[in-house]
Amino acid sequence: MKKNLISAIAGWKSAALLALVAMVAAVAFSGVLSTGQPAEAQVDLDAGTVDVIPGGKVNIDGASGATLIQVAVTGGTSTGTFANGETSIVCRDRTTSPVANPTATCDTEDGTGITVVFTVDEDSADGYVTLSTTQLIPVVTTDPVTSVITVTTQPKPASLAIKPAAATIAAAGDGAGAGTHNDNTDDGDNVTAITATVKNDQSPSAGMNGQVVTFQTNLGTLNCPQSDADTSVTPNLPQIDAASNVQWCQVRTSNSGTPLADGNAVVTLVGSGLEGTATVTARHATLGAQTTDVTLYGDAANLSAEADQGSVEVSGSVFVVLTVTDEAGNPVSGQTITPLAAKEVIGPSEDLGTMLVTTTRDTPIPATDAFDTAIGVGYSKDKVLDPPAGPAGNIPACGEDNTDTDGTGDGTNTETFSDEGTNDKGQCVVQVNAPADDPDTTTVNEAATRGEHTINFQISETIKDSVVITVAGPAANVEDDAPDYVDPLSDTKVTITVTDDEGVLVGETSVAIIKLAGDGLVENASTMTVNGQASFSYAAGRAGEAAFRVIAGTGPTAPRHLIVINVGEAPEEVPEGPPPTWSQELVSGPNYVSWQGDDGADPSAGAAEGVTAIWQYNTGSGTWDGYFPDAADVPGGNTLSSLGNGDVYVVIVE
């Protein structure tokens, strides 16, 4: 249907119309759309103004009854051309006399009337173009019609991401609805949400709704929601039906997901009984594909235990990390444990049952001891790094965390995990404490606590593991491996070793490293020992001596240790010569000396350079025995057969 602009506008030079055109141009230049609808690739010029994207096309109608018109660009900040490649075109109605021209391409209207197309350049800047439409035949007295095209670049899809709510789910289950998992995401026993997010190219980027995402999985099945039809946009978006128990489906992005956000397409992955790794692929028409892996685990088959410290100080504590996997080595998540009774150490179980952790000890504790384990109470407490390092560094307790970490005084924890049990890595923790010596009781004493303790964990008789933890006394000794000299402007790592009075490494004890004097910096200094060791880096200056104090533990009895490092070249060490063999230095002529070398040494050992003879008076025979280096190989030439330590000789030197 023809759009008749001339009939809608009369007297273009009127002040009111000029004001309207100026207002439209200003709005267009500012980049604000004149309509609330998104810009389209090809639109009709209506009501004097329209908005398009770069590369878009605009249909411009001549007046009803016109057989020849001229349309020209009269100004603006954006660019474009007509069918002839120019910014002005004269076009004849191809079906109307006086001269019909069915082959004319500038008129795109099949019936009576003229419609020309203005194409905005693909690389046009955002802004506006003003156009003037003049009727040439039949001749009229009305002024040309001015119209405005605003050009606005629309956001484009720029990124695609995919993420599962849980990285591990059961391979088999009832497929029930979402539950609450220990990583604060929604999933069920064998169910987890998979969210694909499409964002635009704006800064900052924002989620884009209405984008079709294709999902596919190689293991398990997908449940995909219906995407409703949307007739508010052009072209209209048709409905995409829901699909259940499929391995391929399509979903349109919308304001959805947890938390709600634009640009999300959410499906549900359901374990269908087979164990392994499900690779879920999300694909977008222009952004390609992204994948994510979800582990589908079977029944618990393996248990491993590892302490984060192999040694701990009396009154300290240690976390034991328990990892549960199935027969294929896949992590088993969501295993929640309830202790049988208070003060019990607990371990993971495959069926939400309870499991007592037994311990053995090297040093007996009296039978009246109030603790259930050899080195104290095993607490069900979340491991949360301080400062928090994000979900990757935090591990939930194997049972319900009943420590008062939220400060409410009610003995509950509401900050870290919404539920307890093994996480997506199949891990949970047990905290074990080494009680300090209590002089007011006979049941808690340091001597019983110190030493090696083997802590056994088990899910069943065939699924179990243990860790050995050494409990040390308070820090008593500090050693270091610092060099005496370092190069100027060098970096040197110094390791500090802390032991108790029995030489046992003291783990998890505080360490203070203080630079007392000298140039340079202390960097990356430890504040606690790990398995009895701490460290720091010394960034040396240019010269001089640097001194450091190390304090291990706290209180007045904490050992202090001094480290001194010299910056510069170490002095050259003069090698020690052989021990003197004569009692004094030999000089030219006769020397009356005693032999200081090995007793019974061969006389040649005393024949230094320049020695011509060594004489000794033989009191038994009343004669002189002699040794002549030049006659060493002459039979009978030498009568002195050995040198005696402390004996006196006459040594002749040239």
VEXDREN-2710 file (C-alpha; in Angstrom, 1 decimal):
% VEXDREN-2710
k/r/px/py/pz
1/MET/0.0/0.0/0.0
2/LYS/1.3/3.4/-0.9
3/LYS/2.4/5.8/1.7
4/ASN/1.3/9.3/0.7
5/LEU/3.4/11.9/2.4
6/ILE/2.4/14.9/0.3
7/SER/-1.2/14.6/1.3
8/ALA/-0.2/14.6/4.9
9/ILE/2.1/17.7/4.7
10/ALA/1.1/21.1/3.3
11/GLY/3.0/24.3/3.3
12/TRP/6.5/23.0/4.2
13/LYS/7.8/26.5/4.8
14/SER/5.4/27.1/7.6
15/ALA/7.1/27.8/11.0
16/ALA/5.4/24.9/12.6
17/LEU/6.7/22.4/10.1
18/LEU/10.2/23.8/10.2
19/ALA/10.2/23.4/13.9
20/LEU/9.1/19.8/13.6
21/VAL/11.8/19.0/11.1
22/ALA/14.5/20.6/13.3
23/MET/13.2/18.6/16.3
24/VAL/13.3/15.4/14.4
25/ALA/16.8/16.1/13.2
26/ALA/18.0/16.8/16.7
27/VAL/16.5/13.6/18.1
28/ALA/18.1/11.7/15.3
29/PHE/21.5/13.2/15.8
30/SER/21.4/12.4/19.5
31/GLY/21.0/8.7/18.7
32/VAL/17.6/8.3/20.4
33/LEU/15.1/6.3/18.4
34/SER/12.0/8.2/17.3
35/THR/9.9/5.1/17.9
36/GLY/10.0/2.5/20.7
37/GLN/10.5/-0.4/18.3
38/PRO/13.9/-1.9/17.4
39/ALA/15.5/-0.8/14.2
40/GLU/14.9/-3.1/11.2
41/ALA/16.9/-4.0/8.1
42/GLN/14.2/-2.6/5.7
43/VAL/11.4/-0.3/6.6
44/ASP/8.9/2.1/5.1
45/LEU/9.3/5.8/5.6
46/ASP/6.3/6.8/7.6
47/ALA/5.2/10.0/9.3
48/GLY/8.3/11.8/8.0
49/THR/10.9/9.9/10.1
50/VAL/12.1/6.4/10.5
51/ASP/15.1/4.6/12.2
52/VAL/17.3/2.0/10.6
53/ILE/20.6/0.2/11.2
54/PRO/23.7/0.7/9.1
55/GLY/23.1/-1.3/5.9
56/GLY/19.4/-0.9/6.3
57/LYS/17.0/0.0/3.5
58/VAL/14.2/2.6/3.5
59/ASN/11.2/2.6/1.1
60/ILE/10.4/6.2/0.0
61/ASP/7.0/6.8/-1.7
62/GLY/6.2/9.6/-4.2
63/ALA/2.8/11.4/-4.0
64/SER/-0.3/9.5/-5.2
65/GLY/-0.6/10.0/-9.0
66/ALA/3.0/11.1/-9.5
67/THR/4.7/9.6/-12.6
68/LEU/8.1/11.2/-12.2
69/ILE/9.8/12.2/-8.9
70/GLN/13.2/13.3/-7.7
71/VAL/14.5/12.2/-4.3
72/ALA/17.8/13.7/-3.0
73/VAL/19.9/13.8/0.1
74/THR/20.0/17.3/1.5
75/GLY/22.2/16.8/4.6
76/GLY/22.9/14.8/7.7
77/THR/25.7/13.0/9.5
78/SER/25.1/9.5/8.1
79/THR/25.6/8.3/4.5
80/GLY/23.8/6.2/1.9
81/THR/22.8/6.0/-1.7
82/PHE/19.9/5.2/-4.1
83/ALA/19.7/2.4/-6.7
84/ASN/21.9/4.4/-9.1
85/GLY/24.7/4.6/-6.5
86/GLU/24.2/8.4/-6.1
87/THR/22.8/10.6/-3.4
88/SER/20.1/11.8/-5.8
89/ILE/17.8/10.0/-8.2
90/VAL/15.0/10.8/-10.7
91/CYS/12.6/7.9/-11.0
92/ARG/9.7/7.3/-13.4
93/ASP/6.6/5.2/-12.6
94/ARG/7.3/2.0/-14.6
95/THR/3.6/1.1/-15.1
96/THR/1.9/4.5/-15.8
97/SER/1.7/6.6/-19.0
98/PRO/2.6/8.9/-20.5
99/VAL/5.7/6.7/-21.0
100/ALA/5.5/3.2/-19.4
101/ASN/8.9/1.6/-18.6
102/PRO/8.5/-1.8/-17.1
103/THR/12.3/-2.4/-17.0
104/ALA/13.0/0.6/-14.8
105/THR/14.6/-0.6/-11.6
106/CYS/14.5/2.5/-9.5
107/ASP/10.7/2.1/-8.9
108/THR/10.1/-1.0/-6.7
109/GLU/6.3/-0.5/-6.7
110/ASP/4.5/-3.0/-9.0
111/GLY/1.3/-1.0/-9.2
112/THR/0.5/2.7/-9.7
113/GLY/2.8/5.0/-7.9
114/ILE/6.6/5.3/-7.4
115/THR/8.7/3.8/-4.5
116/VAL/12.4/4.3/-4.4
117/VAL/14.8/2.6/-2.0
118/PHE/17.5/4.4/-0.1
119/THR/20.3/2.2/1.3
120/VAL/22.3/3.3/4.3
121/ASP/26.0/2.5/3.9
122/GLU/27.2/-0.6/5.9
123/ASP/29.9/1.6/7.4
124/SER/27.8/4.6/8.0
125/ALA/28.2/6.4/11.3
126/ASP/25.2/6.7/13.6
127/GLY/23.3/9.9/13.1
128/TYR/20.7/11.1/10.5
129/VAL/20.0/11.8/6.8
130/THR/17.6/14.4/5.5
131/LEU/15.8/13.8/2.2
132/SER/13.8/16.0/-0.2
133/THR/11.1/14.4/-2.4
134/THR/9.9/16.5/-5.4
135/GLN/7.1/15.7/-7.8
136/LEU/8.2/16.5/-11.3
137/ILE/5.2/15.0/-13.4
138/PRO/2.4/16.0/-13.2
139/VAL/3.7/19.4/-12.3
140/VAL/2.4/20.7/-8.9
141/THR/2.8/23.9/-7.0
142/THR/3.4/22.3/-3.6
143/ASP/6.9/22.4/-2.1
144/PRO/9.1/19.3/-1.9
145/VAL/8.6/17.0/1.1
146/THR/11.4/16.8/3.6
147/SER/11.9/13.6/5.6
148/VAL/14.5/12.3/8.1
149/ILE/16.1/8.9/8.4
150/THR/17.9/8.2/11.7
151/VAL/20.7/5.6/11.8
152/THR/21.4/3.7/14.9
153/THR/23.7/0.8/15.3
154/GLN/22.0/-2.0/17.2
155/PRO/23.7/-4.3/19.7
156/LYS/24.9/-7.6/18.2
157/PRO/25.6/-10.9/19.8
158/ALA/29.2/-11.0/20.9
159/SER/29.7/-13.8/23.4
160/LEU/28.4/-17.2/24.4
161/ALA/29.0/-18.9/27.7
162/ILE/27.8/-22.1/29.3
163/LYS/27.8/-23.2/32.9
164/PRO/26.3/-26.1/34.9
165/ALA/24.7/-25.5/38.3
166/ALA/26.6/-28.5/39.6
167/ALA/29.7/-30.1/38.1
168/THR/28.8/-33.6/39.4
169/ILE/25.4/-35.3/39.6
170/ALA/24.3/-38.9/40.2
171/ALA/24.2/-41.1/37.1
172/ALA/20.9/-42.6/38.3
173/GLY/18.1/-41.3/40.4
174/ASP/14.5/-40.2/40.4
175/GLY/15.1/-37.1/38.3
176/ALA/13.2/-35.0/40.8
177/GLY/13.1/-31.3/40.7
178/ALA/15.8/-28.9/41.9
179/GLY/17.2/-29.3/45.3
180/THR/19.9/-27.3/47.2
181/HIS/23.5/-28.4/46.8
182/ASN/26.5/-27.5/48.9
183/ASP/27.9/-25.0/46.3
184/ASN/24.8/-22.8/46.7
185/THR/23.4/-23.8/43.3
186/ASP/20.2/-25.6/42.4
187/ASP/20.3/-29.2/41.4
188/GLY/18.7/-32.5/42.3
189/ASP/20.0/-36.0/43.0
190/ASN/20.7/-36.8/39.3
191/VAL/19.6/-33.4/37.9
192/THR/21.3/-30.1/37.3
193/ALA/20.5/-26.9/35.4
194/ILE/22.7/-25.9/32.4
195/THR/22.6/-22.2/31.6
196/ALA/23.9/-20.7/28.3
197/THR/24.2/-16.9/28.3
198/VAL/24.4/-14.7/25.2
199/LYS/25.7/-11.1/25.7
200/ASN/26.0/-8.2/23.3
201/ASP/28.9/-6.1/22.0
202/GLN/28.1/-3.1/24.2
203/SER/30.2/-1.7/27.0
204/PRO/29.4/-2.9/29.5
205/SER/27.9/-6.0/27.8
206/ALA/24.4/-7.1/28.5
207/GLY/22.4/-10.2/28.0
208/MET/20.5/-10.5/24.7
209/ASN/17.0/-12.0/24.7
210/GLY/15.4/-13.7/21.8
211/GLN/18.6/-15.5/20.7
212/VAL/18.2/-19.2/19.7
213/VAL/20.6/-21.6/21.4
214/THR/20.9/-25.2/20.4
215/PHE/21.8/-27.7/23.2
216/GLN/23.3/-31.1/22.8
217/THR/24.6/-33.8/25.2
218/ASN/26.5/-37.0/24.7
219/LEU/25.5/-38.6/28.0
220/GLY/22.3/-38.3/30.0
221/THR/19.2/-36.5/28.6
222/LEU/18.0/-32.9/28.4
223/ASN/14.7/-31.4/29.5
224/CYS/14.0/-28.2/27.6
225/PRO/11.3/-25.6/28.4
226/GLN/9.0/-24.0/25.9
227/SER/10.0/-20.7/24.3
228/ASP/6.9/-18.6/23.8
229/ALA/6.1/-16.8/20.6
230/ASP/6.9/-13.1/20.5
231/THR/4.9/-10.9/18.1
232/SER/6.2/-7.6/19.5
233/VAL/9.3/-7.7/17.3
234/THR/9.8/-7.9/13.6
235/PRO/10.2/-10.5/12.3
236/ASN/7.9/-12.3/14.8
237/LEU/9.5/-15.1/16.8
238/PRO/7.6/-18.3/16.6
239/GLN/7.0/-20.7/19.5
240/ILE/9.6/-23.4/20.2
241/ASP/7.9/-26.4/21.8
242/ALA/9.2/-28.0/25.0
243/ALA/11.1/-31.3/24.8
244/SER/11.8/-33.9/27.4
245/ASN/14.3/-36.8/27.6
246/VAL/16.1/-35.7/24.4
247/GLN/19.7/-35.2/23.6
248/TRP/19.2/-32.2/21.3
249/CYS/16.9/-29.2/21.6
250/GLN/16.6/-25.5/21.1
251/VAL/15.7/-22.7/23.6
252/ARG/15.4/-19.0/23.1
253/THR/17.2/-16.7/25.6
254/SER/15.1/-14.7/28.0
255/ASN/15.0/-13.3/31.4
256/SER/15.6/-16.6/33.2
257/GLY/18.1/-18.6/35.2
258/THR/19.3/-18.4/38.8
259/PRO/19.6/-15.5/39.5
260/LEU/17.2/-14.1/36.9
261/ALA/19.1/-12.3/34.1
262/ASP/18.6/-11.4/30.5
263/GLY/20.2/-13.5/27.8
264/ASN/19.9/-16.8/29.6
265/ALA/18.7/-20.1/28.0
266/VAL/18.3/-22.8/30.6
267/VAL/17.9/-26.6/30.2
268/THR/18.1/-29.5/32.6
269/LEU/20.6/-32.3/32.3
270/VAL/19.3/-35.6/33.8
271/GLY/21.4/-38.6/34.6
272/SER/20.0/-41.6/32.8
273/GLY/21.9/-44.4/34.5
274/LEU/25.2/-44.4/32.7
275/GLU/28.3/-43.2/34.5
276/GLY/30.9/-41.0/32.9
277/THR/31.4/-37.4/31.7
278/ALA/28.5/-35.6/30.0
279/THR/29.8/-33.0/27.5
280/VAL/27.0/-30.5/27.0
281/THR/27.3/-28.2/23.9
282/ALA/25.6/-24.9/23.5
283/ARG/25.6/-23.5/19.9
284/HIS/24.6/-20.1/18.5
285/ALA/24.2/-19.2/14.8
286/THR/26.9/-16.5/14.8
287/LEU/28.9/-17.2/17.9
288/GLY/29.8/-20.9/17.4
289/ALA/29.8/-23.4/20.2
290/GLN/30.8/-23.6/23.8
291/THR/30.9/-26.8/26.0
292/THR/30.9/-27.7/29.6
293/ASP/31.4/-31.1/31.4
294/VAL/29.3/-32.6/34.1
295/THR/30.4/-35.8/35.9
296/LEU/27.8/-38.5/36.3
297/TYR/28.9/-40.6/39.2
298/GLY/27.9/-44.0/40.4
299/ASP/27.9/-45.5/44.0
300/ALA/30.8/-44.7/46.3
301/ALA/33.7/-47.1/45.8
302/ASN/36.8/-45.4/46.9
303/LEU/37.8/-43.2/49.9
304/SER/41.0/-41.2/50.4
305/ALA/42.0/-39.1/53.3
306/GLU/44.7/-36.4/53.4
307/ALA/45.5/-34.0/56.2
308/ASP/46.3/-30.4/55.2
309/GLN/49.1/-30.6/57.9
310/GLY/51.1/-33.6/58.7
311/SER/52.1/-32.1/62.0
312/VAL/50.2/-29.8/64.4
313/GLU/51.1/-28.2/67.7
314/VAL/49.4/-29.1/70.9
315/SER/46.1/-27.1/71.2
316/GLY/46.1/-26.7/67.4
317/SER/43.7/-28.3/64.9
318/VAL/44.0/-29.9/61.5
319/PHE/41.5/-30.5/58.6
320/VAL/41.4/-33.9/57.1
321/VAL/40.1/-33.8/53.5
322/LEU/38.1/-36.9/52.6
323/THR/37.5/-37.6/48.9
324/VAL/34.9/-40.1/47.7
325/THR/34.9/-41.5/44.1
326/ASP/33.0/-44.2/42.3
327/GLU/34.6/-47.3/40.6
328/ALA/35.6/-45.2/37.6
329/GLY/37.3/-42.5/39.7
330/ASN/34.5/-40.0/39.2
331/PRO/33.9/-37.7/42.3
332/VAL/30.8/-38.5/44.3
333/SER/29.0/-35.4/45.5
334/GLY/26.3/-34.6/48.0
335/GLN/27.2/-37.3/50.5
336/THR/25.8/-36.0/53.8
337/ILE/26.7/-37.6/57.2
338/THR/25.0/-37.4/60.6
339/PRO/27.2/-38.3/63.6
340/LEU/26.1/-41.1/65.8
341/ALA/26.6/-39.1/69.0
342/ALA/28.1/-35.9/70.2
343/LYS/31.9/-35.5/69.9
344/GLU/32.3/-38.1/67.3
345/VAL/34.6/-37.7/64.3
346/ILE/32.6/-38.6/61.2
347/GLY/33.3/-39.7/57.6
348/PRO/31.4/-39.8/54.4
349/SER/28.9/-42.6/53.7
350/GLU/27.2/-43.8/50.5
351/ASP/23.7/-43.8/51.8
352/LEU/23.4/-40.8/54.2
353/GLY/24.0/-43.2/57.1
354/THR/26.3/-42.5/60.0
355/MET/29.9/-43.7/60.2
356/LEU/32.1/-43.6/63.3
357/VAL/35.8/-42.7/62.6
358/THR/38.0/-44.9/64.7
359/THR/41.5/-43.9/65.8
360/THR/44.6/-45.6/67.2
361/ARG/47.2/-44.0/69.3
362/ASP/50.8/-44.6/70.3
363/THR/50.5/-43.2/73.8
364/PRO/47.6/-44.5/75.9
365/ILE/45.1/-42.0/77.3
366/PRO/43.4/-42.9/80.6
367/ALA/40.1/-44.7/80.3
368/THR/38.3/-41.8/82.0
369/ASP/39.3/-39.5/79.1
370/ALA/36.3/-37.5/78.0
371/PHE/37.4/-37.4/74.3
372/ASP/36.3/-39.9/71.7
373/THR/39.5/-39.8/69.6
374/ALA/43.2/-40.1/70.4
375/ILE/44.0/-36.5/69.6
376/GLY/40.8/-34.8/70.6
377/VAL/37.3/-34.1/69.3
378/GLY/36.5/-34.3/65.6
379/TYR/34.3/-31.4/64.7
380/SER/32.0/-31.1/61.8
381/LYS/33.1/-27.7/60.6
382/ASP/33.4/-26.1/57.1
383/LYS/36.9/-25.3/55.9
384/VAL/36.7/-21.7/54.8
385/LEU/39.9/-19.9/53.8
386/ASP/40.7/-16.5/55.4
387/PRO/40.5/-14.3/53.4
388/PRO/38.1/-16.3/51.3
389/ALA/39.6/-17.6/48.1
390/GLY/36.2/-18.4/46.5
391/PRO/34.4/-21.7/46.2
392/ALA/37.5/-23.5/44.9
393/GLY/39.3/-23.0/48.2
394/ASN/36.4/-23.8/50.5
395/ILE/35.3/-27.3/51.4
396/PRO/32.1/-28.3/53.3
397/ALA/32.1/-30.3/56.5
398/CYS/31.3/-34.0/56.0
399/GLY/28.4/-33.5/58.4
400/GLU/26.2/-30.6/59.4
401/ASP/28.3/-27.6/60.5
402/ASN/27.1/-26.8/64.0
403/THR/29.7/-24.2/64.7
404/ASP/28.5/-20.7/65.4
405/THR/30.2/-18.9/62.5
406/ASP/27.5/-16.4/61.8
407/GLY/27.8/-14.8/65.3
408/THR/24.1/-15.3/66.2
409/GLY/24.9/-17.3/69.3
410/ASP/22.6/-20.1/68.4
411/GLY/25.3/-22.5/67.3
412/THR/24.2/-22.5/63.7
413/ASN/26.1/-21.7/60.5
414/THR/24.3/-19.8/57.7
415/GLU/27.1/-18.2/55.8
416/THR/29.2/-20.8/53.9
417/PHE/27.2/-23.7/52.6
418/SER/23.5/-24.2/52.4
419/ASP/23.9/-27.9/52.8
420/GLU/26.8/-30.2/53.9
421/GLY/28.4/-33.3/52.4
422/THR/30.9/-33.9/49.6
423/ASN/31.1/-31.1/47.0
424/ASP/31.4/-31.3/43.3
425/LYS/35.0/-32.6/43.7
426/GLY/33.7/-35.4/46.0
427/GLN/35.4/-33.7/49.0
428/CYS/34.4/-32.9/52.5
429/VAL/36.4/-32.2/55.7
430/VAL/36.7/-33.3/59.2
431/GLN/38.4/-31.0/61.7
432/VAL/40.4/-32.7/64.4
433/ASN/41.8/-30.8/67.4
434/ALA/44.8/-31.6/69.6
435/PRO/43.8/-30.6/73.2
436/ALA/46.3/-28.6/75.2
437/ASP/47.6/-29.7/78.6
438/ASP/45.1/-29.0/81.3
439/PRO/46.7/-29.1/84.7
440/ASP/43.3/-29.1/86.4
441/THR/42.3/-32.5/85.0
442/THR/43.8/-35.9/84.8
443/THR/42.1/-36.8/81.6
444/VAL/43.7/-34.2/79.3
445/ASN/47.4/-34.1/79.3
446/GLU/50.1/-33.0/76.9
447/ALA/52.1/-36.2/77.2
448/ALA/49.2/-38.3/76.1
449/THR/48.5/-36.0/73.2
450/ARG/52.0/-35.6/71.7
451/GLY/53.2/-38.2/69.2
452/GLU/52.0/-39.9/66.1
453/HIS/48.3/-40.6/65.7
454/THR/46.7/-42.7/63.0
455/ILE/43.1/-41.7/62.2
456/ASN/41.1/-44.2/60.3
457/PHE/38.1/-43.4/58.1
458/GLN/35.7/-45.8/56.6
459/ILE/32.5/-46.0/54.5
460/SER/32.4/-49.8/54.8
461/GLU/34.8/-52.6/55.7
462/THR/36.2/-52.5/52.2
463/ILE/36.1/-48.7/51.6
464/LYS/38.4/-47.0/54.0
465/ASP/41.6/-44.9/54.4
466/SER/43.7/-43.4/57.2
467/VAL/46.1/-40.5/57.8
468/VAL/49.0/-40.1/60.3
469/ILE/49.2/-36.8/62.2
470/THR/52.1/-35.9/64.4
471/VAL/51.2/-33.8/67.4
472/ALA/54.2/-31.7/68.6
473/GLY/54.8/-29.7/71.7
474/PRO/55.2/-25.9/71.7
475/ALA/57.9/-24.4/69.4
476/ALA/61.3/-24.7/71.0
477/ASN/63.9/-24.4/68.2
478/VAL/64.2/-22.4/65.0
479/GLU/66.6/-23.1/62.2
480/ASP/67.1/-21.5/58.8
481/ASP/68.9/-22.2/55.5
482/ALA/69.8/-18.6/54.8
483/PRO/73.2/-18.1/53.0
484/ASP/75.9/-15.9/54.5
485/TYR/76.2/-13.8/51.4
486/VAL/73.9/-12.9/48.5
487/ASP/74.4/-10.9/45.3
488/PRO/73.3/-7.2/45.3
489/LEU/69.7/-6.7/44.1
490/SER/69.0/-10.5/44.1
491/ASP/66.0/-12.4/45.4
492/THR/66.6/-15.2/47.9
493/LYS/64.1/-17.6/49.4
494/VAL/64.8/-18.5/53.1
495/THR/63.2/-21.5/54.6
496/ILE/62.6/-21.6/58.4
497/THR/62.2/-24.9/60.3
498/VAL/60.4/-25.0/63.6
499/THR/60.7/-28.0/66.0
500/ASP/59.7/-28.7/69.6
501/ASP/62.0/-29.8/72.4
502/GLU/62.1/-33.3/71.0
503/GLY/63.0/-32.3/67.5
504/VAL/59.5/-32.9/66.1
505/LEU/58.3/-30.5/63.4
506/VAL/55.7/-28.1/64.8
507/GLY/52.9/-27.5/62.2
508/GLU/50.3/-24.8/62.2
509/THR/52.1/-22.5/64.6
510/SER/52.4/-18.8/64.2
511/VAL/55.6/-17.3/62.8
512/ALA/56.6/-13.6/62.9
513/ILE/59.4/-12.5/60.5
514/ILE/60.8/-9.0/61.3
515/LYS/63.6/-7.2/59.4
516/LEU/65.7/-5.4/62.1
517/ALA/68.4/-3.7/60.1
518/GLY/69.9/-3.3/56.6
519/ASP/68.7/-2.5/53.1
520/GLY/66.2/-4.5/51.1
521/LEU/62.7/-5.9/51.6
522/VAL/61.0/-8.9/53.2
523/GLU/58.4/-10.4/50.8
524/ASN/55.9/-13.2/50.8
525/ALA/56.5/-13.9/54.5
526/SER/54.7/-16.9/56.0
527/THR/52.6/-16.2/59.1
528/MET/52.0/-19.9/60.0
529/THR/54.1/-23.0/59.6
530/VAL/53.1/-25.8/57.2
531/ASN/54.4/-29.2/58.4
532/GLY/56.9/-27.3/60.6
533/GLN/58.2/-25.0/57.9
534/ALA/57.7/-21.3/56.9
535/SER/59.5/-19.1/54.5
536/PHE/60.2/-15.6/53.3
537/SER/61.9/-13.9/50.3
538/TYR/64.7/-11.4/50.8
539/ALA/64.9/-8.7/48.1
540/ALA/68.5/-7.6/48.6
541/GLY/69.7/-4.0/48.4
542/ARG/73.0/-2.9/46.9
543/ALA/75.4/-3.6/49.9
544/GLY/75.6/-4.0/53.6
545/GLU/74.3/-6.4/56.2
546/ALA/70.6/-7.3/56.8
547/ALA/69.4/-8.7/60.1
548/PHE/66.1/-10.5/60.6
549/ARG/64.3/-11.8/63.8
550/VAL/62.1/-14.9/63.6
551/ILE/59.6/-15.5/66.4
552/ALA/57.9/-18.9/66.4
553/GLY/54.8/-19.3/68.5
554/THR/53.5/-16.7/71.0
555/GLY/54.1/-15.7/74.5
556/PRO/57.3/-15.0/76.5
557/THR/58.7/-18.5/76.0
558/ALA/58.4/-18.4/72.2
559/PRO/61.9/-19.0/70.7
560/ARG/63.6/-16.0/69.0
561/HIS/66.0/-16.6/66.2
562/LEU/68.4/-14.2/64.4
563/ILE/69.3/-14.4/60.7
564/VAL/72.1/-12.3/59.3
565/ILE/72.7/-12.0/55.5
566/ASN/75.5/-10.0/53.9
567/VAL/74.9/-8.3/50.6
568/GLY/78.0/-8.4/48.3
569/GLU/80.7/-10.8/47.2
570/ALA/81.8/-13.3/49.7
571/PRO/85.5/-13.0/50.8
572/GLU/87.8/-15.4/49.0
573/GLU/88.7/-18.4/51.2
574/VAL/92.4/-19.1/51.4
575/PRO/92.9/-22.8/51.3
576/GLU/94.7/-24.3/54.2
577/GLY/98.2/-25.6/53.4
578/PRO/99.6/-29.0/54.6
579/PRO/100.5/-29.1/58.3
580/PRO/104.1/-28.2/59.1
581/THR/106.5/-31.1/59.0
582/TRP/109.5/-29.4/60.7
583/SER/109.5/-27.5/63.9
584/GLN/110.6/-24.3/62.1
585/GLU/111.0/-23.0/58.6
586/LEU/114.1/-24.3/56.8
587/VAL/116.8/-21.9/55.7
588/SER/120.0/-22.2/53.7
589/GLY/122.7/-24.1/55.6
590/PRO/122.4/-26.5/58.6
591/ASN/119.0/-26.5/60.4
592/TYR/118.6/-28.1/63.9
593/VAL/114.9/-29.0/63.9
594/SER/112.5/-31.7/65.1
595/TRP/110.1/-33.7/62.9
596/GLN/106.4/-32.8/63.4
597/GLY/105.0/-35.1/60.8
598/ASP/103.8/-38.7/61.0
599/ASP/105.8/-41.0/63.2
600/GLY/107.7/-43.5/61.0
601/ALA/107.4/-41.4/57.9
602/ASP/109.8/-42.1/55.0
603/PRO/112.7/-39.5/55.0
604/SER/111.7/-38.4/51.6
605/ALA/108.6/-36.7/53.3
606/GLY/111.0/-34.3/55.0
607/ALA/113.1/-33.6/51.9
608/ALA/111.6/-30.3/50.7
609/GLU/113.0/-28.4/47.8
610/GLY/116.6/-27.5/48.3
611/VAL/117.3/-30.2/51.0
612/THR/120.5/-32.1/50.3
613/ALA/120.8/-34.2/53.4
614/ILE/119.0/-35.2/56.6
615/TRP/121.3/-36.4/59.5
616/GLN/120.4/-38.0/62.9
617/TYR/122.9/-39.1/65.5
618/ASN/122.5/-42.8/66.5
619/THR/123.2/-43.0/70.2
620/GLY/123.2/-46.8/70.0
621/SER/126.0/-47.1/67.5
622/GLY/127.6/-43.8/68.2
623/THR/127.5/-42.9/64.5
624/TRP/125.4/-40.6/62.2
625/ASP/122.7/-42.0/60.0
626/GLY/122.0/-40.0/56.9
627/TYR/119.5/-39.6/54.0
628/PHE/120.5/-38.0/50.7
629/PRO/117.7/-37.3/48.2
630/ASP/120.1/-37.7/45.3
631/ALA/121.1/-41.2/46.5
632/ALA/117.6/-42.4/47.2
633/ASP/117.9/-45.1/44.5
634/VAL/121.5/-46.0/45.4
635/PRO/121.7/-49.3/47.3
636/GLY/123.4/-48.7/50.7
637/GLY/123.6/-45.0/50.0
638/ASN/121.2/-44.0/52.7
639/THR/121.3/-45.2/56.3
640/LEU/118.4/-43.1/57.7
641/SER/115.4/-45.3/57.2
642/SER/112.5/-43.3/58.8
643/LEU/111.6/-40.1/60.7
644/GLY/110.3/-40.2/64.2
645/ASN/107.7/-37.6/65.4
646/GLY/109.5/-35.3/67.9
647/ASP/113.0/-36.5/67.1
648/VAL/115.8/-34.0/66.4
649/TYR/117.6/-33.9/63.0
650/VAL/120.1/-31.8/61.2
651/VAL/118.7/-30.8/57.8
652/ILE/121.2/-29.3/55.3
653/VAL/119.7/-26.9/52.8
654/GLU/121.5/-25.5/49.8
END
